Amino acid sequence: MIMTQITSKTCIDSSSLKLFSKFESSLLAEKNFNNNPTQSKTDIDDVFARAVATFCLDNNIKADKFYSLFRFQLVDILKANDPKISHVQISARTGINRRSIGSIDKNAKPTKDMLILSYLQSYCKTYKTSYINKKGLYNSFDYFCKLGANGSLTTMSISKELLRLGHLEEKGSRYRIIFTPKT
C-alpha cells in the first residue's frame, strides 16, 4: 500500500524503487511489526525507527541528510493536503519548531529582512555598485526598509540583523552590500 501511494504521486527511478522495496520488505520482516495487534504505538515507533536506521546505514545515507529530507517531506505533504495550513498547525502536527518551518517550506514567503536584502542586491546589480546610503528619500537603505517592512520592523532592527548575518558592512554614512557573506 505504501509503495502504490508513493509511486502514484511521484516519479521514482528504478534504483530508488528497488531501495524503497528493500526497505518496505525489511520493515515488514521485523518480528512483531504485523503479528501483535496489542502492540503499543511506542513499540511500533521503535521498530520503524530501527528499520529506518538500518536502511540508512546499509545504504550509506547520512543522518543529517535523511533528517533534513524527512522534515522537508513532512512540511511538503501537509502543505499539499492543506495549502492554507499555518506554521503553528504544522509545528503541532510534526514537532518541528514553528520558526524553522519557513526555511523548510519551499512555498514560504521570504522574511522581511531577506526581502529587503533582495531589494538591495537588485539595486546594486542594476547600478553596478556595492554601496548604498543609509538615509535618503530614494534608493537608500531607509527607503528599501520602508518599501519592504513599512512599519512592521524598524530600520535599525533590519540593519542589525543583516549586519549579524554578514550581508552588510557599515562604511560611515553608507552600507556595503555583501553578496556572499563569510560563514
Buried (B, 14 or more C-beta within 10 A) or exposed (E): EEEEEBEEEEEBEEEEEEBBEEBBEBBEEBEEBEEEEEBEEEEBEEBEEBBBEBBBEEEEBEEEEBEEEEBBEBBBEBBEEEEEBEBEBBBEEBEBEBEEBBEBBEEEEEBBBBBBBEBBBEBBEEEEEBBBBBEEEEEBBBBBBEEBBEEEBEBEBBBEBBBEBEBBBEEEEBBBBBEEEEE
